[in-house]
């Protein structure tokens, strides 16, 4: 006889198994509907040819592309590479067939990588290495039976909701076209498409008598649109001009058109409840609440405390339906998948599962009233970031508030903190295994390559898996090219493979040559920089770019705004991690910000030496130059962290001579790194600023856009006379120009006051530093001085000299 407890467990297991089966059938139904929206075969084949022409125009006639049915691929998406059968000299050499244009371009990339030894990365991470591709007429053949690669899961997702602000904000169509080509070559078929949505919202809200002036207070500025969309802030960096709205909408139509031609399924935005303040006056009985503060210094309501329309209010469904219908009018019927993150960093007022279920149901109803085939794509970040609230009953209530197969969850941080493992595969809800990897678009060499290479396979092959895709959800792009070559490739990897062998192949393809020293360097990097296993989320706090706002003496107390800036005795704080360099920043008792260090810097310096030794052979390679500059920058930045702590130790020991020596060394490191970065086009502040100004249609827009661009990467948000923004340096960058003009003066002001404190035997005054530094920052944010957009200097010579100076 079975006992009641066993019966309950078996019942839950049965429900889970049924849920997984139903979810799988429902996803197949979704895929069939999406396939019916794809562009005709001839259009997709032409679009794939366009990618080839822009990538390798000399070989346009060397390849033949053909769309084929999934039936030829065992019912899945796939690509097939075969030798073209023809005796004519003018005929193509290689035939690539695929179920969509994305599959074809993925096959092209696979062939170029693994048959021709080529390499493709973003322009800002060194670009492409195509010198290894033989001339037309001499392309290498594949094995006689050909190569067929199936997708083990249907989707390869791309973007975070904030990538549009940290990376895409200043892009024109020329840059977007390159990105969509890159996406197609990487096999991305489910990209987020958020550009231009403010123009749609303008049309929707005008129908509700919301004025342009009201919207000026609602929309954020160009560089802060992501957080205005999420309801974190309003008006900051704005207003948006009609020029901006019109241009971005036209750009979105170009983006969507190209995505559709390539057989991609764009993910469009939907209504999350974020509304203009004026709507509360127009609909006084509507259930609209004002949210709490999100990261302003003192609750400044000019920017904070946005308004949320409750999903339970009938007006929510009405506005949500209107928004999706307006997108139909502008873009056509191109997708069934919509993103909504109503609960992202917005905790519901009660943890009652029935209430959460009703909210989720209402959010989906707003989508489905406009599109009865709608699928809700939700970022799963909330289950990690607000795990105290989202316990199993609350998670299950939200995930099961929509019909089976009508919700897909992004396991956003699965590379480090996979939620699928602790939630019974999201309680039967389909999910996408995602790599988050980057915060704020920061520039740190970092990765978890083992997790990336094994995590998606482990998740997919787990019993009763509900995984339906892999994805990249970084906050910013154009860094760590090795990570962003491996991760999208996992969309086509069904079984485990030897990662060290893959890395050896990667180094040969990236630089176009076999070089023993480079391969040895990558072996070290694999075991150090790209083997972070400590689970720490943030790895972007080196002291140069995120300078500590603290009083090491512990005597400052409370500032004039009431903010507690007192610390434990500085010597005690430093003692916990002063001498053990390997675990320098593991102490959790100190309020001193601790840069993330998860590897032996000595080992990485050996890798840098090997890179330098390979310079004679590889100096002409742009990919080599990028990696050399980036690795040298990383090593010097970690050294600067040690130098900073040595300076603080000297201050606490009241050793004026040592303090002067270490502080000057820190400042010199900033200057030297700036000079190094200036030697590569991909590390220049001027490029970011000029791209912002190039979108402007008049002088007012130019000034506003430049302020937005400067502010995002420095102070980020509001400040007062004595308090920096709570988000200062969140989007820090290692860019030449920014180090010399911004980070150097900041550190110089601070060390000057520390030295005066020791020399004159007076207390260090943190407020005095803030009083000098914050106005300087604000002035820099408003300034318009020009910075170079072209590299200056010999990167190899500079890197070699700096290695000799600091590490020999």
NORSULFEN-V459399 format. One record per residue. OMEGA is omega in degrees with one decimal (* if undefined). BURIAL is + if it has 9 or more other C-alpha atoms within 8 Angstrom, else -. Layout:
BEGIN
{{OMEGA;BURIAL} {OMEGA;BURIAL}}
END
This chain:
BEGIN
{{-178.8;-} {179.5;-} {-173.4;-} {-179.3;-} {179.3;-} {178.8;-} {-179.3;+} {-179.7;-} {179.2;-} {179.1;-} {178.8;-} {179.1;-} {179.7;-} {178.8;-} {180.0;-} {179.6;+} {178.3;+} {179.6;-} {-179.8;+} {179.8;+} {178.5;-} {179.4;+} {179.5;+} {177.9;+} {-178.9;+} {178.8;+} {176.2;+} {177.8;-} {177.6;-} {-179.0;+} {178.9;-} {179.1;-} {179.8;-} {177.1;+} {-178.8;-} {179.3;-} {-177.2;+} {177.0;+} {177.7;+} {-176.7;-} {-176.8;+} {177.9;-} {-179.4;+} {178.7;+} {177.6;+} {179.4;-} {177.4;+} {176.0;+} {178.0;+} {176.7;-} {179.0;+} {-177.8;+} {179.6;+} {-178.7;-} {-171.2;-} {-172.7;-} {-179.7;-} {-174.8;-} {-176.2;+} {-176.9;+} {179.8;-} {-177.0;+} {171.8;+} {-178.6;+} {-179.3;+} {174.0;+} {178.7;+} {-179.9;+} {174.6;-} {179.5;+} {179.0;-} {-177.7;-} {179.9;+} {178.7;-} {-179.9;-} {170.5;+} {-179.4;+} {166.7;+} {179.2;+} {178.4;+} {179.3;+} {175.0;+} {-178.4;+} {-175.1;+} {177.2;-} {179.2;-} {-178.1;-} {178.3;-} {-175.3;-} {-177.5;-} {176.4;+} {-180.0;+} {-175.9;+} {175.6;+} {176.1;+} {178.0;+} {179.2;+} {-178.2;+} {171.1;+} {176.7;+} {177.9;+} {176.6;+} {178.9;+} {-179.5;+} {173.9;+} {176.9;+} {176.0;+} {179.6;+} {-179.8;+} {179.4;+} {-179.1;+} {-179.9;+} {-166.2;+} {174.9;-} {-177.4;+} {178.7;+} {-179.3;+} {-178.9;+} {-179.3;+} {173.3;-} {177.8;+} {176.6;+} {-176.2;-} {172.2;+} {176.0;+} {175.6;+} {-174.0;+} {171.0;+} {-176.7;+} {-178.6;-} {-178.2;-} {-179.8;+} {179.6;+} {-179.2;+} {176.1;-} {-176.8;-} {-178.0;-} {-178.8;-} {179.9;+} {178.8;-} {171.6;-} {179.7;+} {-170.2;-} {-178.6;-} {178.8;-} {179.7;+} {174.1;+} {178.8;-} {177.1;-} {169.4;+} {175.6;+} {175.5;-} {-169.3;+} {-168.9;+} {171.5;+} {-171.8;+} {-178.0;+} {171.3;+} {169.2;+} {-179.3;+} {179.3;+} {177.6;+} {-179.9;+} {179.3;+} {-177.0;+} {-175.6;+} {-170.1;+} {-164.5;-} {-174.3;+} {-176.5;-} {170.1;+} {-177.3;-} {179.8;+} {179.0;-} {178.5;-} {179.6;+} {177.2;+} {-178.6;-} {179.5;-} {173.6;+} {178.4;+} {178.2;+} {-178.2;+} {179.6;+} {179.3;+} {177.7;+} {180.0;+} {-178.8;+} {178.2;+} {-178.1;+} {171.5;+} {-177.5;+} {-172.3;+} {-176.3;+} {170.0;+} {-174.5;+} {178.3;+} {177.6;-} {175.6;+} {179.1;+} {176.9;+} {179.1;+} {-179.4;+} {-174.2;+} {174.7;+} {176.8;+} {177.6;-} {176.9;-} {172.0;-} {-174.9;+} {175.8;-} {177.9;-} {176.7;-} {-178.7;+} {175.4;+} {179.0;+} {-175.5;+} {-179.2;+} {171.1;+} {175.4;+} {-175.0;+} {-176.9;+} {-176.3;+} {-177.3;+} {-177.1;+} {-175.3;+} {171.5;+} {178.1;+} {-179.0;+} {-179.8;+} {177.0;+} {-177.2;+} {173.7;+} {172.5;+} {-176.7;+} {-179.7;+} {-177.2;+} {2.6;+} {174.3;+} {178.3;+} {176.1;-} {175.1;-} {-179.9;-} {-177.2;-} {-177.3;+} {-177.2;+} {-179.0;+} {177.1;+} {177.7;+} {178.5;+} {179.1;+} {179.6;+} {175.2;+} {179.8;+} {-177.4;+} {179.4;+} {-179.4;-} {177.6;+} {-179.0;+} {178.4;+} {-178.4;+} {177.8;+} {176.7;+} {173.1;+} {-179.9;+} {174.6;+} {-177.7;+} {177.9;+} {172.0;+} {-173.4;+} {179.8;+} {180.0;+} {-179.7;+} {-174.1;+} {174.7;+} {179.5;+} {-176.0;+} {-178.5;-} {179.5;+} {177.6;+} {-178.4;-} {178.6;-} {-173.3;-} {-179.3;-} {179.6;-} {-178.7;+} {-179.3;-} {179.9;+} {176.4;-} {-177.6;-} {178.3;-} {-176.9;-} {173.5;-} {167.6;+} {169.0;-} {-177.6;+} {-173.9;+} {176.7;-} {-178.5;+} {-173.5;-} {171.1;-} {-175.8;-} {-171.1;+} {166.4;+} {-177.0;+} {-174.4;+} {-177.6;+} {174.2;+} {-175.9;+} {177.7;+} {-179.7;+} {179.9;-} {179.6;+} {-179.8;-} {178.1;-} {-178.8;+} {-179.5;+} {-179.2;+} {178.6;+} {177.1;+} {-178.6;+} {-178.6;+} {-179.6;+} {177.8;+} {178.8;+} {175.2;+} {174.3;+} {-177.4;+} {-175.2;-} {-170.4;-} {-173.6;+} {-177.4;-} {-171.6;-} {-176.9;+} {170.5;+} {-172.1;+} {-175.8;+} {177.6;+} {172.4;+} {-179.6;+} {-178.4;+} {-171.8;-} {179.9;-} {-178.4;+} {172.7;-} {-176.5;-} {177.3;-} {-174.8;-} {178.8;-} {178.5;-} {178.0;+} {-177.7;-} {-179.4;+} {176.9;-} {179.6;+} {178.7;+} {-178.4;+} {178.1;+} {179.2;+} {179.5;+} {-179.5;+} {178.1;+} {-179.6;+} {-179.5;+} {178.9;+} {176.7;+} {-170.2;+} {176.8;+} {177.8;+} {-179.7;+} {-174.2;+} {174.6;-} {-174.2;-} {174.0;+} {-177.9;+} {174.3;+} {-174.3;+} {172.8;+} {-180.0;+} {-178.2;+} {-176.5;+} {-178.2;+} {174.9;+} {-172.6;+} {-178.9;-} {-174.4;+} {177.7;+} {179.4;-} {-171.8;-} {173.2;+} {-177.9;-} {-179.8;-} {-179.6;-} {177.9;+} {-176.5;+} {179.3;+} {-179.8;+} {-175.5;+} {-179.2;+} {-179.6;+} {179.3;+} {179.7;+} {-179.7;-} {179.0;+} {-179.4;+} {174.8;+} {172.1;+} {-178.9;+} {171.4;+} {173.4;+} {-160.2;+} {-171.9;+} {-174.0;+} {178.7;+} {-178.4;+} {-177.0;+} {-177.1;-} {179.9;+} {-176.7;+} {-177.5;+} {-175.3;-} {-175.7;-} {-178.6;+} {179.0;-} {-178.4;+} {176.2;+} {175.3;+} {-179.6;+} {177.3;+} {-179.2;+} {177.9;+} {179.1;+} {-172.1;+} {171.9;+} {178.3;+} {166.8;+} {-170.9;+} {175.6;+} {172.1;+} {-176.6;+} {-179.3;+} {-175.6;+} {179.5;+} {172.6;+} {-172.0;+} {175.3;+} {175.5;+} {-170.8;+} {179.1;+} {179.8;+} {179.5;+} {-176.8;+} {-176.1;+} {-173.7;+} {-179.5;+} {180.0;+} {177.9;+} {-178.9;-} {-176.5;+} {-176.9;+} {176.8;-} {-178.1;-} {179.0;-} {-178.6;-} {174.8;+} {-179.9;+} {-178.1;+} {-179.8;+} {170.1;+} {-177.7;+} {175.2;+} {-174.2;+} {180.0;+} {177.1;+} {177.7;+} {-176.5;+} {174.9;+} {175.6;-} {174.4;+} {-174.4;+} {-180.0;+} {179.5;-} {-175.0;+} {164.7;-} {-177.9;+} {-172.3;+} {179.5;+} {177.6;+} {179.0;+} {174.6;+} {-178.4;+} {-179.3;+} {-179.3;+} {-178.2;-} {179.7;-} {179.0;-} {-175.6;-} {-171.9;-} {-179.5;-} {174.6;-} {177.9;-} {-179.4;-} {177.0;+} {176.3;+} {179.7;-} {-177.1;+} {178.0;+} {-179.7;+} {-175.1;+} {-177.1;+} {175.1;+} {-178.9;+} {170.5;-} {179.5;-} {-173.6;-} {-177.9;-} {176.8;+} {179.7;+} {176.3;+} {177.3;+} {179.9;+} {174.7;+} {177.5;+} {-178.2;+} {178.0;+} {-176.8;+} {-176.1;-} {-176.2;+} {-175.2;+} {177.4;+} {179.8;+} {-177.0;+} {-174.8;-} {176.2;-} {178.8;-} {-173.8;-} {-172.3;-} {-177.9;-} {-171.9;+} {-170.9;+} {175.0;+} {-170.4;+} {178.6;+} {-173.6;+} {175.2;+} {-172.6;+} {-175.2;+} {175.3;-} {-176.5;-} {177.5;-} {-176.5;+} {-179.9;+} {-179.6;+} {-174.6;+} {-171.2;+} {179.3;+} {-175.6;+} {-179.1;+} {-171.7;+} {179.3;-} {-178.2;-} {179.4;-} {-179.8;-} {177.9;-} {179.3;+} {-179.3;+} {169.5;+} {178.3;-} {-174.3;+} {-179.2;+} {178.1;+} {-177.0;-} {-176.5;+} {-174.9;+} {-175.9;-} {-178.2;-} {-175.9;+} {-167.7;+} {179.9;-} {-171.0;-} {-175.3;-} {-178.8;+} {-170.5;+} {-169.1;+} {-178.2;+} {-178.7;-} {-176.4;-} {-177.3;-} {-174.8;-} {175.2;-} {172.6;-} {177.8;-} {-173.6;-} {175.4;-} {-176.0;+} {176.4;+} {-172.7;+} {-175.8;+} {177.0;-} {178.4;-} {177.6;+} {179.4;-} {-179.1;+} {175.8;+} {174.7;+} {177.2;+} {177.8;+} {178.1;+} {177.5;+} {176.3;+} {-179.6;+} {-180.0;+} {179.9;-} {-173.1;+} {-178.4;+} {-178.0;-} {-170.0;-} {-172.2;+} {179.3;+} {-177.6;-} {178.4;-} {178.2;+} {176.2;+} {-178.2;+} {178.5;+} {-177.0;+} {178.6;+} {179.5;+} {-177.6;+} {-179.8;+} {176.4;+} {177.1;+} {-178.5;+} {-178.5;+} {179.9;+} {179.5;+} {177.5;+} {174.9;+} {-179.9;-} {176.5;+} {178.8;+} {-179.6;-} {177.3;+} {-179.4;+} {175.6;+} {177.2;+} {179.1;+} {177.4;+} {177.5;+} {177.6;+} {-177.7;+} {175.5;+} {179.6;-} {179.9;-} {-173.3;+} {-177.5;+} {179.7;-} {178.4;+} {179.1;+} {-178.0;+} {-176.2;+} {179.4;+} {177.2;+} {177.2;-} {178.1;+} {-179.7;+} {179.1;+} {176.6;-} {177.7;+} {179.3;+} {-177.4;+} {177.7;+} {177.3;+} {178.9;+} {177.4;+} {-177.6;+} {-179.8;+} {-176.2;+} {177.6;+} {-176.4;+} {-171.3;+} {-178.9;-} {-173.9;+} {174.6;+} {-174.8;+} {-179.7;+} {178.8;+} {-177.6;+} {-179.0;+} {177.8;-} {175.7;+} {-177.8;+} {-178.1;+} {178.1;-} {-176.1;+} {178.5;+} {178.8;-} {-174.2;-} {179.4;-} {177.8;-} {180.0;+} {179.4;+} {-179.5;+} {-178.0;+} {178.7;+} {176.6;+} {177.7;+} {-177.4;+} {-179.6;+} {-174.9;+} {-177.2;+} {-174.4;+} {-178.2;+} {-176.0;+} {176.9;+} {-171.5;+} {-171.9;+} {176.6;+} {171.6;+} {-177.8;-} {-174.8;+} {-179.3;+} {174.1;+} {172.7;+} {176.4;+} {-178.4;+} {-177.3;+} {178.1;+} {177.1;+} {-179.6;+} {-177.5;+} {-178.5;+} {168.4;+} {179.0;+} {174.2;+} {-174.5;+} {177.8;+} {179.1;+} {-175.9;+} {-172.6;+} {-173.0;-} {-176.3;+} {-179.6;+} {178.3;+} {-179.3;+} {-179.4;+} {-179.3;+} {178.0;+} {-176.9;+} {-177.9;+} {177.2;+} {179.3;-} {175.8;+} {-179.3;+} {179.3;+} {179.0;+} {-178.9;+} {-175.3;+} {-177.4;-} {179.2;-} {175.0;-} {-179.8;-} {171.7;-} {-177.4;+} {-179.4;+} {-178.4;+} {178.3;-} {176.6;-} {179.7;+} {-177.8;+} {177.3;+} {-172.4;+} {-173.7;+} {175.6;+} {177.4;+} {179.8;-} {-178.7;+} {177.1;-} {178.7;-} {178.4;+} {-176.6;+} {-174.0;-} {-174.4;-} {-179.3;-} {-176.2;-} {176.0;-} {-176.6;-} {175.0;+} {176.5;+} {-178.2;-} {177.8;+} {176.8;-} {-178.8;-} {-174.5;-} {-178.6;+} {-179.5;+} {-179.5;-} {-179.6;+} {178.8;+} {-179.9;+} {-179.5;-} {176.1;+} {179.2;+} {-176.3;-} {-170.2;-} {-171.5;-} {-178.4;-} {*;-}}
END
